[in-house]
Amino acid sequence: MELDDISGVSDDLRDALSAAYKRYVTYLDAFGTDEAYLKKKVEMELGTKMIHLKMRCSNHGKCLPTGIKGVV
């Protein structure tokens, strides 16, 4: 998922999304090789929320992150 293609949002919002995405990637990288199933489950749950957030921001030019407080 690339955050570069989000247009029409402020720099502060872009920075916040970037920080949230970096935390997500860091969290996924913390899983060991013996935790592949758990990593995949987390990746599916949080990744879906990150994609929905990105779509909301890119489609509307503003972001209303309701219901995703666990991601940020």
All heavy atoms as a GROMACS GRO file, in nm:
protein
  559
    1MET      N    1   0.085  -0.118   0.000
    1MET     CA    2   0.000   0.000   0.000
    1MET      C    3   0.090   0.124   0.000
    1MET      O    4   0.177   0.137   0.083
    1MET     CB    5  -0.088  -0.001   0.125
    1MET     CG    6  -0.179   0.118   0.134
    1MET     SD    7  -0.294   0.112   0.272
    1MET     CE    8  -0.187   0.144   0.409
    2GLU      N    9   0.068   0.210  -0.093
    2GLU     CA   10   0.144   0.334  -0.103
    2GLU      C   11   0.057   0.450  -0.059
    2GLU      O   12  -0.058   0.460  -0.096
    2GLU     CB   13   0.191   0.357  -0.246
    2GLU     CG   14   0.294   0.257  -0.293
    2GLU     CD   15   0.425   0.267  -0.219
    2GLU    OE1   16   0.466   0.379  -0.183
    2GLU    OE2   17   0.486   0.164  -0.196
    3LEU      N   18   0.116   0.539   0.018
    3LEU     CA   19   0.043   0.657   0.064
    3LEU      C   20   0.067   0.776  -0.027
    3LEU      O   21   0.003   0.878  -0.012
    3LEU     CB   22   0.084   0.692   0.207
    3LEU     CG   23   0.050   0.587   0.312
    3LEU    CD1   24   0.106   0.630   0.447
    3LEU    CD2   25  -0.098   0.565   0.321
    4ASP      N   26   0.156   0.763  -0.123
    4ASP     CA   27   0.191   0.874  -0.211
    4ASP      C   28   0.078   0.916  -0.303
    4ASP      O   29   0.073   1.030  -0.348
    4ASP     CB   30   0.313   0.839  -0.296
    4ASP     CG   31   0.436   0.817  -0.212
    4ASP    OD1   32   0.440   0.870  -0.099
    4ASP    OD2   33   0.526   0.747  -0.258
    5ASP      N   34  -0.014   0.826  -0.332
    5ASP     CA   35  -0.119   0.859  -0.427
    5ASP      C   36  -0.243   0.920  -0.363
    5ASP      O   37  -0.345   0.935  -0.427
    5ASP     CB   38  -0.156   0.737  -0.511
    5ASP     CG   39  -0.203   0.620  -0.428
    5ASP    OD1   40  -0.184   0.623  -0.306
    5ASP    OD2   41  -0.257   0.526  -0.486
    6ILE      N   42  -0.234   0.959  -0.237
    6ILE     CA   43  -0.345   1.029  -0.173
    6ILE      C   44  -0.331   1.177  -0.205
    6ILE      O   45  -0.233   1.240  -0.173
    6ILE     CB   46  -0.342   1.010  -0.019
    6ILE    CG1   47  -0.363   0.863   0.014
    6ILE    CG2   48  -0.451   1.094   0.046
    6ILE    CD1   49  -0.353   0.834   0.162
    7SER      N   50  -0.430   1.231  -0.273
    7SER     CA   51  -0.424   1.372  -0.311
    7SER      C   52  -0.536   1.449  -0.243
    7SER      O   53  -0.637   1.393  -0.206
    7SER     CB   54  -0.435   1.387  -0.463
    7SER     OG   55  -0.558   1.333  -0.506
    8GLY      N   56  -0.515   1.577  -0.226
    8GLY     CA   57  -0.619   1.663  -0.170
    8GLY      C   58  -0.624   1.663  -0.019
    8GLY      O   59  -0.723   1.708   0.038
    9VAL      N   60  -0.522   1.612   0.047
    9VAL     CA   61  -0.520   1.615   0.192
    9VAL      C   62  -0.405   1.703   0.239
    9VAL      O   63  -0.307   1.724   0.168
    9VAL     CB   64  -0.507   1.473   0.254
    9VAL    CG1   65  -0.627   1.388   0.219
    9VAL    CG2   66  -0.380   1.405   0.210
   10SER      N   67  -0.416   1.751   0.360
   10SER     CA   68  -0.314   1.839   0.415
   10SER      C   69  -0.185   1.760   0.445
   10SER      O   70  -0.187   1.639   0.457
   10SER     CB   71  -0.364   1.906   0.543
   10SER     OG   72  -0.377   1.810   0.646
   11ASP      N   73  -0.078   1.834   0.458
   11ASP     CA   74   0.050   1.771   0.491
   11ASP      C   75   0.045   1.706   0.628
   11ASP      O   76   0.106   1.601   0.649
   11ASP     CB   77   0.163   1.874   0.485
   11ASP     CG   78   0.196   1.916   0.343
   11ASP    OD1   79   0.164   1.840   0.249
   11ASP    OD2   80   0.253   2.025   0.325
   12ASP      N   81  -0.026   1.769   0.723
   12ASP     CA   82  -0.038   1.711   0.857
   12ASP      C   83  -0.109   1.576   0.852
   12ASP      O   84  -0.067   1.481   0.918
   12ASP     CB   85  -0.114   1.806   0.950
   12ASP     CG   86  -0.035   1.931   0.984
   12ASP    OD1   87   0.090   1.927   0.975
   12ASP    OD2   88  -0.098   2.032   1.020
   13LEU      N   89  -0.214   1.568   0.775
   13LEU     CA   90  -0.287   1.442   0.763
   13LEU      C   91  -0.202   1.338   0.692
   13LEU      O   92  -0.199   1.222   0.732
   13LEU     CB   93  -0.418   1.463   0.688
   13LEU     CG   94  -0.506   1.340   0.671
   13LEU    CD1   95  -0.540   1.277   0.806
   13LEU    CD2   96  -0.633   1.376   0.597
   14ARG      N   97  -0.131   1.378   0.589
   14ARG     CA   98  -0.042   1.285   0.519
   14ARG      C   99   0.066   1.233   0.614
   14ARG      O  100   0.097   1.114   0.614
   14ARG     CB  101   0.021   1.352   0.398
   14ARG     CG  102   0.101   1.259   0.311
   14ARG     CD  103   0.165   1.331   0.194
   14ARG     NE  104   0.072   1.413   0.118
   14ARG     CZ  105  -0.002   1.368   0.018
   14ARG    NH1  106   0.005   1.243  -0.017
   14ARG    NH2  107  -0.082   1.449  -0.047
   15ASP      N  108   0.121   1.321   0.699
   15ASP     CA  109   0.221   1.279   0.797
   15ASP      C  110   0.163   1.182   0.899
   15ASP      O  111   0.227   1.085   0.938
   15ASP     CB  112   0.280   1.401   0.868
   15ASP     CG  113   0.365   1.487   0.777
   15ASP    OD1  114   0.405   1.439   0.668
   15ASP    OD2  115   0.392   1.603   0.815
   16ALA      N  116   0.039   1.208   0.943
   16ALA     CA  117  -0.026   1.120   1.040
   16ALA      C  118  -0.052   0.982   0.979
   16ALA      O  119  -0.029   0.880   1.045
   16ALA     CB  120  -0.157   1.182   1.087
   17LEU      N  121  -0.097   0.979   0.855
   17LEU     CA  122  -0.119   0.850   0.788
   17LEU      C  123   0.012   0.775   0.769
   17LEU      O  124   0.019   0.654   0.785
   17LEU     CB  125  -0.186   0.872   0.653
   17LEU     CG  126  -0.332   0.913   0.657
   17LEU    CD1  127  -0.380   0.951   0.517
   17LEU    CD2  128  -0.418   0.804   0.714
   18SER      N  129   0.116   0.849   0.735
   18SER     CA  130   0.247   0.787   0.717
   18SER      C  131   0.297   0.728   0.849
   18SER      O  132   0.350   0.616   0.852
   18SER     CB  133   0.346   0.890   0.664
   18SER     OG  134   0.472   0.834   0.650
   19ALA      N  135   0.279   0.800   0.959
   19ALA     CA  136   0.322   0.751   1.090
   19ALA      C  137   0.244   0.626   1.130
   19ALA      O  138   0.302   0.530   1.182
   19ALA     CB  139   0.304   0.860   1.196
   20ALA      N  140   0.114   0.627   1.104
   20ALA     CA  141   0.032   0.509   1.135
   20ALA      C  142   0.076   0.389   1.052
   20ALA      O  143   0.085   0.277   1.103
   20ALA     CB  144  -0.116   0.540   1.111
   21TYR      N  145   0.106   0.412   0.926
   21TYR     CA  146   0.150   0.303   0.839
   21TYR      C  147   0.286   0.248   0.884
   21TYR      O  148   0.307   0.127   0.886
   21TYR     CB  149   0.156   0.349   0.694
   21TYR     CG  150   0.195   0.240   0.599
   21TYR    CD1  151   0.107   0.135   0.573
   21TYR    CD2  152   0.319   0.239   0.536
   21TYR    CE1  153   0.142   0.032   0.487
   21TYR    CE2  154   0.354   0.137   0.451
   21TYR     CZ  155   0.265   0.034   0.426
   21TYR     OH  156   0.300  -0.067   0.342
   22LYS      N  157   0.376   0.337   0.924
   22LYS     CA  158   0.508   0.291   0.972
   22LYS      C  159   0.493   0.207   1.098
   22LYS      O  160   0.563   0.107   1.115
   22LYS     CB  161   0.598   0.411   0.998
   22LYS     CG  162   0.650   0.474   0.872
   22LYS     CD  163   0.736   0.594   0.901
   22LYS     CE  164   0.777   0.662   0.772
   22LYS     NZ  165   0.849   0.787   0.796
   23ARG      N  166   0.401   0.246   1.189
   23ARG     CA  167   0.376   0.166   1.309
   23ARG      C  168   0.322   0.029   1.272
   23ARG      O  169   0.359  -0.073   1.331
   23ARG     CB  170   0.275   0.236   1.401
   23ARG     CG  171   0.331   0.351   1.476
   23ARG     CD  172   0.226   0.405   1.567
   23ARG     NE  173   0.272   0.526   1.634
   23ARG     CZ  174   0.198   0.593   1.719
   23ARG    NH1  175   0.076   0.554   1.747
   23ARG    NH2  176   0.247   0.700   1.776
   24TYR      N  177   0.233   0.025   1.175
   24TYR     CA  178   0.175  -0.100   1.127
   24TYR      C  179   0.284  -0.193   1.073
   24TYR      O  180   0.290  -0.311   1.108
   24TYR     CB  181   0.069  -0.067   1.022
   24TYR     CG  182   0.024  -0.181   0.935
   24TYR    CD1  183  -0.055  -0.283   0.986
   24TYR    CD2  184   0.059  -0.185   0.801
   24TYR    CE1  185  -0.098  -0.387   0.906
   24TYR    CE2  186   0.016  -0.289   0.720
   24TYR     CZ  187  -0.061  -0.390   0.774
   24TYR     OH  188  -0.104  -0.492   0.693
   25VAL      N  189   0.372  -0.140   0.990
   25VAL     CA  190   0.479  -0.219   0.931
   25VAL      C  191   0.576  -0.266   1.040
   25VAL      O  192   0.618  -0.383   1.040
   25VAL     CB  193   0.552  -0.140   0.821
   25VAL    CG1  194   0.678  -0.211   0.775
   25VAL    CG2  195   0.460  -0.116   0.703
   26THR      N  196   0.609  -0.180   1.133
   26THR     CA  197   0.699  -0.216   1.243
   26THR      C  198   0.638  -0.328   1.326
   26THR      O  199   0.708  -0.422   1.366
   26THR     CB  200   0.729  -0.094   1.331
   26THR    OG1  201   0.789   0.007   1.250
   26THR    CG2  202   0.822  -0.129   1.445
   27TYR      N  203   0.509  -0.318   1.352
   27TYR     CA  204   0.439  -0.422   1.429
   27TYR      C  205   0.443  -0.555   1.356
   27TYR      O  206   0.472  -0.659   1.417
   27TYR     CB  207   0.295  -0.377   1.454
   27TYR     CG  208   0.215  -0.471   1.540
   27TYR    CD1  209   0.249  -0.495   1.672
   27TYR    CD2  210   0.104  -0.535   1.487
   27TYR    CE1  211   0.176  -0.581   1.750
   27TYR    CE2  212   0.029  -0.621   1.566
   27TYR     CZ  213   0.066  -0.644   1.697
   27TYR     OH  214  -0.009  -0.729   1.775
   28LEU      N  215   0.418  -0.554   1.227
   28LEU     CA  216   0.422  -0.678   1.150
   28LEU      C  217   0.563  -0.738   1.146
   28LEU      O  218   0.579  -0.860   1.152
   28LEU     CB  219   0.373  -0.656   1.007
   28LEU     CG  220   0.224  -0.633   0.990
   28LEU    CD1  221   0.191  -0.608   0.843
   28LEU    CD2  222   0.143  -0.748   1.043
   29ASP      N  223   0.663  -0.652   1.139
   29ASP     CA  224   0.801  -0.700   1.136
   29ASP      C  225   0.844  -0.764   1.267
   29ASP      O  226   0.942  -0.839   1.271
   29ASP     CB  227   0.897  -0.586   1.100
   29ASP     CG  228   0.886  -0.544   0.955
   29ASP    OD1  229   0.829  -0.621   0.875
   29ASP    OD2  230   0.932  -0.433   0.923
   30ALA      N  231   0.772  -0.736   1.375
   30ALA     CA  232   0.808  -0.790   1.506
   30ALA      C  233   0.773  -0.937   1.521
   30ALA      O  234   0.823  -1.004   1.611
   30ALA     CB  235   0.739  -0.709   1.616
   31PHE      N  236   0.688  -0.990   1.434
   31PHE     CA  237   0.651  -1.131   1.443
   31PHE      C  238   0.765  -1.219   1.394
   31PHE      O  239   0.830  -1.189   1.294
   31PHE     CB  240   0.526  -1.160   1.358
   31PHE     CG  241   0.400  -1.105   1.418
   31PHE    CD1  242   0.347  -0.985   1.375
   31PHE    CD2  243   0.335  -1.173   1.520
   31PHE    CE1  244   0.231  -0.934   1.430
   31PHE    CE2  245   0.218  -1.123   1.575
   31PHE     CZ  246   0.167  -1.004   1.531
   32GLY      N  247   0.787  -1.328   1.464
   32GLY     CA  248   0.890  -1.423   1.426
   32GLY      C  249   0.841  -1.519   1.320
   32GLY      O  250   0.723  -1.522   1.285
   33THR      N  251   0.932  -1.602   1.271
   33THR     CA  252   0.895  -1.698   1.166
   33THR      C  253   0.798  -1.804   1.217
   33THR      O  254   0.719  -1.857   1.140
   33THR     CB  255   1.020  -1.766   1.110
   33THR    OG1  256   1.091  -1.828   1.217
   33THR    CG2  257   1.109  -1.666   1.039
   34ASP      N  258   0.803  -1.834   1.346
   34ASP     CA  259   0.712  -1.933   1.402
   34ASP      C  260   0.573  -1.876   1.431
   34ASP      O  261   0.484  -1.947   1.477
   34ASP     CB  262   0.771  -1.993   1.529
   34ASP     CG  263   0.799  -1.890   1.636
   34ASP    OD1  264   0.825  -1.773   1.600
   34ASP    OD2  265   0.796  -1.925   1.756
   35GLU      N  266   0.553  -1.748   1.404
   35GLU     CA  267   0.425  -1.682   1.428
   35GLU      C  268   0.358  -1.638   1.297
   35GLU      O  269   0.286  -1.540   1.292
   35GLU     CB  270   0.444  -1.560   1.518
   35GLU     CG  271   0.502  -1.593   1.654
   35GLU     CD  272   0.538  -1.470   1.734
   35GLU    OE1  273   0.603  -1.378   1.678
   35GLU    OE2  274   0.500  -1.465   1.851
   36ALA      N  275   0.382  -1.713   1.192
   36ALA     CA  276   0.333  -1.675   1.059
   36ALA      C  277   0.181  -1.665   1.054
   36ALA      O  278   0.126  -1.573   0.995
   36ALA     CB  279   0.383  -1.773   0.954
   37TYR      N  280   0.111  -1.759   1.119
   37TYR     CA  281  -0.035  -1.757   1.117
   37TYR      C  282  -0.088  -1.631   1.187
   37TYR      O  283  -0.176  -1.563   1.134
   37TYR     CB  284  -0.092  -1.882   1.185
   37TYR     CG  285  -0.242  -1.875   1.202
   37TYR    CD1  286  -0.325  -1.896   1.092
   37TYR    CD2  287  -0.299  -1.845   1.324
   37TYR    CE1  288  -0.463  -1.888   1.105
   37TYR    CE2  289  -0.437  -1.837   1.338
   37TYR     CZ  290  -0.518  -1.858   1.228
   37TYR     OH  291  -0.653  -1.850   1.241
   38LEU      N  292  -0.032  -1.601   1.303
   38LEU     CA  293  -0.076  -1.483   1.378
   38LEU      C  294  -0.044  -1.355   1.300
   38LEU      O  295  -0.126  -1.263   1.293
   38LEU     CB  296  -0.010  -1.480   1.515
   38LEU     CG  297  -0.047  -1.365   1.608
   38LEU    CD1  298  -0.198  -1.365   1.633
   38LEU    CD2  299   0.028  -1.377   1.739
   39LYS      N  300   0.074  -1.349   1.240
   39LYS     CA  301   0.111  -1.233   1.160
   39LYS      C  302   0.013  -1.212   1.045
   39LYS      O  303  -0.030  -1.100   1.018
   39LYS     CB  304   0.253  -1.249   1.105
   39LYS     CG  305   0.297  -1.134   1.018
   39LYS     CD  306   0.437  -1.154   0.964
   39LYS     CE  307   0.478  -1.039   0.875
   39LYS     NZ  308   0.613  -1.054   0.824
   40LYS      N  309  -0.022  -1.320   0.977
   40LYS     CA  310  -0.115  -1.312   0.864
   40LYS      C  311  -0.252  -1.264   0.911
   40LYS      O  312  -0.317  -1.182   0.844
   40LYS     CB  313  -0.126  -1.448   0.795
   40LYS     CG  314  -0.204  -1.445   0.668
   40LYS     CD  315  -0.130  -1.361   0.565
   40LYS     CE  316  -0.202  -1.366   0.433
   40LYS     NZ  317  -0.144  -1.274   0.337
   41LYS      N  318  -0.298  -1.311   1.026
   41LYS     CA  319  -0.427  -1.269   1.080
   41LYS      C  320  -0.425  -1.120   1.113
   41LYS      O  321  -0.518  -1.047   1.078
   41LYS     CB  322  -0.461  -1.350   1.204
   41LYS     CG  323  -0.598  -1.321   1.258
   41LYS     CD  324  -0.647  -1.433   1.343
   41LYS     CE  325  -0.782  -1.406   1.400
   41LYS     NZ  326  -0.889  -1.400   1.304
   42VAL      N  327  -0.319  -1.073   1.179
   42VAL     CA  328  -0.306  -0.931   1.211
   42VAL      C  329  -0.297  -0.849   1.084
   42VAL      O  330  -0.358  -0.743   1.072
   42VAL     CB  331  -0.183  -0.907   1.302
   42VAL    CG1  332  -0.151  -0.759   1.314
   42VAL    CG2  333  -0.204  -0.969   1.438
   43GLU      N  334  -0.222  -0.899   0.987
   43GLU     CA  335  -0.206  -0.830   0.860
   43GLU      C  336  -0.341  -0.813   0.789
   43GLU      O  337  -0.370  -0.707   0.734
   43GLU     CB  338  -0.110  -0.909   0.772
   43GLU     CG  339  -0.066  -0.840   0.647
   43GLU     CD  340   0.039  -0.920   0.574
   43GLU    OE1  341   0.040  -1.044   0.582
   43GLU    OE2  342   0.123  -0.858   0.508
   44MET      N  343  -0.423  -0.915   0.794
   44MET     CA  344  -0.555  -0.907   0.731
   44MET      C  345  -0.646  -0.809   0.804
   44MET      O  346  -0.714  -0.727   0.741
   44MET     CB  347  -0.621  -1.045   0.727
   44MET     CG  348  -0.553  -1.143   0.635
   44MET     SD  349  -0.552  -1.092   0.464
   44MET     CE  350  -0.725  -1.100   0.425
   45GLU      N  351  -0.648  -0.814   0.937
   45GLU     CA  352  -0.736  -0.728   1.015
   45GLU      C  353  -0.693  -0.581   1.006
   45GLU      O  354  -0.773  -0.495   0.971
   45GLU     CB  355  -0.739  -0.773   1.161
   45GLU     CG  356  -0.804  -0.906   1.182
   45GLU     CD  357  -0.952  -0.906   1.154
   45GLU    OE1  358  -1.018  -0.804   1.181
   45GLU    OE2  359  -1.002  -1.008   1.104
   46LEU      N  360  -0.569  -0.553   1.039
   46LEU     CA  361  -0.521  -0.414   1.039
   46LEU      C  362  -0.500  -0.363   0.897
   46LEU      O  363  -0.525  -0.245   0.870
   46LEU     CB  364  -0.392  -0.401   1.119
   46LEU     CG  365  -0.405  -0.418   1.270
   46LEU    CD1  366  -0.268  -0.402   1.336
   46LEU    CD2  367  -0.503  -0.321   1.329
   47GLY      N  368  -0.454  -0.448   0.809
   47GLY     CA  369  -0.432  -0.406   0.671
   47GLY      C  370  -0.561  -0.362   0.604
   47GLY      O  371  -0.563  -0.263   0.530
   48THR      N  372  -0.668  -0.433   0.631
   48THR     CA  373  -0.798  -0.395   0.575
   48THR      C  374  -0.839  -0.257   0.625
   48THR      O  375  -0.886  -0.173   0.548
   48THR     CB  376  -0.905  -0.499   0.612
   48THR    OG1  377  -0.864  -0.626   0.560
   48THR    CG2  378  -1.040  -0.462   0.557
   49LYS      N  379  -0.818  -0.232   0.752
   49LYS     CA  380  -0.853  -0.101   0.809
   49LYS      C  381  -0.765   0.010   0.749
   49LYS      O  382  -0.813   0.119   0.722
   49LYS     CB  383  -0.842  -0.104   0.959
   49LYS     CG  384  -0.950  -0.190   1.023
   49LYS     CD  385  -0.940  -0.190   1.172
   49LYS     CE  386  -1.036  -0.280   1.243
   49LYS     NZ  387  -1.149  -0.331   1.180
   50MET      N  388  -0.638  -0.020   0.727
   50MET     CA  389  -0.548   0.079   0.665
   50MET      C  390  -0.592   0.109   0.522
   50MET      O  391  -0.592   0.225   0.480
   50MET     CB  392  -0.404   0.028   0.666
   50MET     CG  393  -0.340   0.018   0.801
   50MET     SD  394  -0.314   0.177   0.880
   50MET     CE  395  -0.190   0.246   0.774
   51ILE      N  396  -0.631   0.008   0.448
   51ILE     CA  397  -0.676   0.028   0.310
   51ILE      C  398  -0.804   0.110   0.308
   51ILE      O  399  -0.820   0.202   0.227
   51ILE     CB  400  -0.694  -0.106   0.239
   51ILE    CG1  401  -0.558  -0.169   0.214
   51ILE    CG2  402  -0.771  -0.089   0.108
   51ILE    CD1  403  -0.563  -0.313   0.168
   52HIS      N  404  -0.897   0.080   0.399
   52HIS     CA  405  -1.022   0.157   0.405
   52HIS      C  406  -0.994   0.303   0.440
   52HIS      O  407  -1.056   0.394   0.384
   52HIS     CB  408  -1.118   0.096   0.506
   52HIS     CG  409  -1.175  -0.034   0.462
   52HIS    ND1  410  -1.228  -0.125   0.548
   52HIS    CD2  411  -1.188  -0.088   0.338
   52HIS    CE1  412  -1.272  -0.230   0.481
   52HIS    NE2  413  -1.247  -0.210   0.353
   53LEU      N  414  -0.902   0.325   0.532
   53LEU     CA  415  -0.865   0.462   0.569
   53LEU      C  416  -0.806   0.536   0.449
   53LEU      O  417  -0.842   0.650   0.421
   53LEU     CB  418  -0.766   0.460   0.685
   53LEU     CG  419  -0.715   0.594   0.734
   53LEU    CD1  420  -0.830   0.680   0.784
   53LEU    CD2  421  -0.614   0.573   0.845
   54LYS      N  422  -0.718   0.469   0.378
   54LYS     CA  423  -0.657   0.530   0.259
   54LYS      C  424  -0.763   0.564   0.155
   54LYS      O  425  -0.762   0.672   0.096
   54LYS     CB  426  -0.554   0.435   0.200
   54LYS     CG  427  -0.491   0.488   0.074
   54LYS     CD  428  -0.404   0.384   0.010
   54LYS     CE  429  -0.366   0.430  -0.127
   54LYS     NZ  430  -0.306   0.326  -0.206
   55MET      N  431  -0.857   0.473   0.132
   55MET     CA  432  -0.962   0.498   0.034
   55MET      C  433  -1.050   0.615   0.077
   55MET      O  434  -1.087   0.698  -0.007
   55MET     CB  435  -1.047   0.372   0.015
   55MET     CG  436  -0.974   0.264  -0.060
   55MET     SD  437  -1.067   0.113  -0.101
   55MET     CE  438  -1.193   0.100   0.019
   56ARG      N  439  -1.081   0.623   0.203
   56ARG     CA  440  -1.165   0.733   0.250
   56ARG      C  441  -1.094   0.866   0.232
   56ARG      O  442  -1.156   0.966   0.195
   56ARG     CB  443  -1.201   0.714   0.397
   56ARG     CG  444  -1.296   0.599   0.419
   56ARG     CD  445  -1.322   0.579   0.563
   56ARG     NE  446  -1.427   0.671   0.604
   56ARG     CZ  447  -1.480   0.671   0.724
   56ARG    NH1  448  -1.437   0.586   0.815
   56ARG    NH2  449  -1.575   0.755   0.755
   57CYS      N  450  -0.965   0.868   0.257
   57CYS     CA  451  -0.889   0.993   0.244
   57CYS      C  452  -0.870   1.032   0.098
   57CYS      O  453  -0.878   1.149   0.064
   57CYS     CB  454  -0.754   0.980   0.312
   57CYS     SG  455  -0.764   0.968   0.490
   58SER      N  456  -0.843   0.937   0.012
   58SER     CA  457  -0.815   0.970  -0.126
   58SER      C  458  -0.941   1.002  -0.205
   58SER      O  459  -0.938   1.082  -0.297
   58SER     CB  460  -0.740   0.856  -0.195
   58SER     OG  461  -0.818   0.739  -0.198
   59ASN      N  462  -1.054   0.943  -0.170
   59ASN     CA  463  -1.177   0.968  -0.244
   59ASN      C  464  -1.245   1.098  -0.208
   59ASN      O  465  -1.310   1.158  -0.291
   59ASN     CB  466  -1.276   0.854  -0.223
   59ASN     CG  467  -1.234   0.728  -0.293
   59ASN    OD1  468  -1.155   0.732  -0.384
   59ASN    ND2  469  -1.285   0.616  -0.248
   60HIS      N  470  -1.230   1.142  -0.087
   60HIS     CA  471  -1.305   1.257  -0.042
   60HIS      C  472  -1.221   1.382  -0.019
   60HIS      O  473  -1.276   1.489   0.005
   60HIS     CB  474  -1.379   1.224   0.088
   60HIS     CG  475  -1.477   1.111   0.071
   60HIS    ND1  476  -1.587   1.119  -0.009
   60HIS    CD2  477  -1.477   0.986   0.123
   60HIS    CE1  478  -1.652   1.006  -0.005
   60HIS    NE2  479  -1.588   0.923   0.074
   61GLY      N  480  -1.091   1.369  -0.019
   61GLY     CA  481  -1.008   1.485   0.005
   61GLY      C  482  -0.999   1.523   0.150
   61GLY      O  483  -0.927   1.612   0.189
   62LYS      N  484  -1.076   1.455   0.232
   62LYS     CA  485  -1.066   1.475   0.376
   62LYS      C  486  -1.085   1.339   0.442
   62LYS      O  487  -1.136   1.248   0.381
   62LYS     CB  488  -1.166   1.575   0.427
   62LYS     CG  489  -1.311   1.534   0.411
   62LYS     CD  490  -1.402   1.640   0.466
   62LYS     CE  491  -1.547   1.595   0.457
   62LYS     NZ  492  -1.637   1.690   0.516
   63CYS      N  493  -1.044   1.329   0.564
   63CYS     CA  494  -1.043   1.200   0.627
   63CYS      C  495  -1.129   1.204   0.754
   63CYS      O  496  -1.112   1.293   0.837
   63CYS     CB  497  -0.900   1.163   0.661
   63CYS     SG  498  -0.881   0.993   0.711
   64LEU      N  499  -1.219   1.109   0.767
   64LEU     CA  500  -1.302   1.098   0.885
   64LEU      C  501  -1.279   0.960   0.947
   64LEU      O  502  -1.354   0.866   0.920
   64LEU     CB  503  -1.450   1.116   0.849
   64LEU     CG  504  -1.485   1.244   0.777
   64LEU    CD1  505  -1.629   1.240   0.729
   64LEU    CD2  506  -1.464   1.364   0.868
   65PRO      N  507  -1.175   0.945   1.028
   65PRO     CA  508  -1.136   0.813   1.076
   65PRO      C  509  -1.222   0.762   1.192
   65PRO      O  510  -1.175   0.743   1.302
   65PRO     CB  511  -0.991   0.831   1.117
   65PRO     CG  512  -0.984   0.974   1.159
   65PRO     CD  513  -1.081   1.047   1.068
   66THR      N  514  -1.349   0.740   1.170
   66THR     CA  515  -1.433   0.687   1.274
   66THR      C  516  -1.426   0.535   1.272
   66THR      O  517  -1.422   0.474   1.167
   66THR     CB  518  -1.579   0.731   1.255
   66THR    OG1  519  -1.621   0.689   1.125
   66THR    CG2  520  -1.593   0.882   1.267
   67GLY      N  521  -1.422   0.476   1.388
   67GLY     CA  522  -1.423   0.332   1.398
   67GLY      C  523  -1.290   0.264   1.369
   67GLY      O  524  -1.286   0.144   1.353
   68ILE      N  525  -1.179   0.338   1.366
   68ILE     CA  526  -1.049   0.277   1.339
   68ILE      C  527  -0.947   0.320   1.443
   68ILE      O  528  -0.829   0.321   1.416
   68ILE     CB  529  -0.999   0.316   1.198
   68ILE    CG1  530  -0.994   0.465   1.182
   68ILE    CG2  531  -1.081   0.252   1.090
   68ILE    CD1  532  -0.902   0.509   1.075
   69LYS      N  533  -0.992   0.351   1.562
   69LYS     CA  534  -0.899   0.401   1.663
   69LYS      C  535  -0.792   0.301   1.702
   69LYS      O  536  -0.689   0.338   1.752
   69LYS     CB  537  -0.974   0.449   1.785
   69LYS     CG  538  -1.054   0.343   1.856
   69LYS     CD  539  -1.132   0.403   1.970
   69LYS     CE  540  -1.221   0.298   2.033
   69LYS     NZ  541  -1.303   0.351   2.135
   70GLY      N  542  -0.811   0.173   1.675
   70GLY     CA  543  -0.710   0.074   1.706
   70GLY      C  544  -0.592   0.078   1.611
   70GLY      O  545  -0.487   0.024   1.641
   71VAL      N  546  -0.605   0.140   1.496
   71VAL     CA  547  -0.498   0.144   1.397
   71VAL      C  548  -0.395   0.250   1.430
   71VAL      O  549  -0.276   0.230   1.417
   71VAL     CB  550  -0.556   0.170   1.255
   71VAL    CG1  551  -0.446   0.189   1.154
   71VAL    CG2  552  -0.644   0.054   1.214
   72VAL      N  553  -0.439   0.365   1.473
   72VAL     CA  554  -0.349   0.478   1.493
   72VAL      C  555  -0.294   0.480   1.632
   72VAL      O  556  -0.345   0.448   1.728
   72VAL     CB  557  -0.420   0.610   1.461
   72VAL    CG1  558  -0.328   0.728   1.482
   72VAL    CG2  559  -0.470   0.606   1.321
   0.00000   0.00000   0.00000
